[in-house]
């Protein structure tokens, strides 16, 4: 599990409120993401989960819920997690909600929930007919059934579990928002097309450790192009997806180059080269969509 001291240090630095009131702009946020991901991918991944409930609270019309949680989350006194990636999967909904007196009942299983035992509250998404219901859930609820931490090839310290909801009752006071599924899907296509600063952070660390390498120029050019695409008033989604696929492949290629140049000692469990390679591989499937998968594979074929 990620040491609590890592998360405490991030809270003391004010990094839990990046997306809260008075938060930083896009460029500063990306820089923080790159630095943290390049330094310790698993600490970054646990920390980045926290920003989802903060963003949802900032967008929520539930003023009482904002008053209860937003200040604590932005200071890091309260830590958050998230469960929603299953909304991208085809087939029957993994987690469903139905209306009951005074709130909603939630049933189903989230196959991937990070930061268990490190966060206190979780933003959870559930299908509500043709809508998506977002609620804030206390991690201590007895209606939650938690698996043992998943055995992962990378990010093993992220305390990632399967989380089952057995008739979890959520009062109206804990509802963040309800949005049509089509709207969430449209917004998610834009979000998942964005450049991933974590990939750039890992690649940058590998480039620094490699020293003189042509990968440095490729990284610099791709980073500038990707962020310029993201900041365009009318983003080109196809170009963004292609750039995201390129960045994921570049992170893997840079980490592989670091392993090769390091030699046998790169396989030592305490050497950063093997960790960076595993973390780079992890980010190729994190927030993956069919479009991003195709773009990454296309880049690998080149």
Residue, then its C-alpha position, 0 to 999 in steps of 0.5 A: x500500500x502507498x505509504x500514508x506519508x506520501x499522501x500527507x506530503x501531497x496534502x501539505x503541498x496543497x496538491x489535493x485542491x488542484x481542481x477545487x475553488x481557486x485551483x490551478x490552470x491546465x498547464x500547472x495541473x499537467x506539470x504536477x501530474x507529469x512530475x508525480x507520475x515520473x517520480x512514483x507512478x503508484x503514488x500518482x495513481x492513488x492521488x489522481x483518483x481523488x480529483x474525480x469526486x472534487x470535480x463532481x462536487x464542483x459541478x454538483x447542484x447539491x450545495x449541502x453535499x459541497x458544504x459537507x465535503x469539498x473543503x476537507x477534500x481540497x485540503x486532503x483531510x478527507x481523501x476520495x476515490x472513484x468507481x465508474x470505469x465500468x460505464x465504458x464496458x458494453x453489455x449489461x450495466x455492472x452497477x445499477x440504481x433504482x429509486x426508493x423512498x428518500x433516495x436510491x438503492x445500488x446493486x452490482x459490482x465495480x471490478x476496479x476500485x483503487x485507494x481502498x483503505x487510503x480514501x474515506x469517500x468514493x464517487x460511485x456511478x450507477x446506471x439508472x435506466x437511460x441515465x447515470x447517477x453519481x453518488x458520494x459513498x462512505x467507504x465504511x458502509x456495511x452494504x459494501x463487500x470488498x475483495x482482497x487487494x488484486x494481485x497486479x503486475x504493476x501498481x500493486x501498492x494502489x490497494x485496488x479491489x473489487x467492490x460489491x454493492x449489496x443493496x446500498x441505500x444512498x439518501x438524496x442528500x448524497x447524490x452528486x448528479x444525474x446525467x443522461x447516459x448519452x451525454x456522459x458518453x459524449x463527454x467521456x470520449x473527449x476526456x479519454x482523448x486528452x493527452x495523458x500527462x502520466x505517460x509524458x512524466x514516465x517518458x521524461x524520467x526515462x529520458x533523464x536517466x538515459x542521458x543523451x538520446x534522440x527520444x528527448x526531441x521526440x518527447x518534447x515535440x509530441x508533448x507540445x503538439x498534444x497540449x496544443x491540440x488539447x487547448x484548441x477551442x475546437x479540439x480535433x478528437x481524431x488527432x488527439x486520440x492519435x497523439x495519446x496513442x503515440x504518447x503511450x507507446x513512447x512511454x513504453x519505448x523509453x522505458x524499454x530503452x532504459x531497461x536495455x541500456x541498464x542491463x541485468x541490474x534493471x531486473x532488480x526489484x529495487x531498480x527504477x527501470x523495471x518499475x517504470x516499464x511496468x508503470x508505462x505498460x499500465x497506462x496503456x490500458x488505464x482509461x482505455x477505449x477502443x479508439x485509444x487502443x487502435x491508436x496505440x496499436x497503430x503506433x506500435x505497428x509503425 
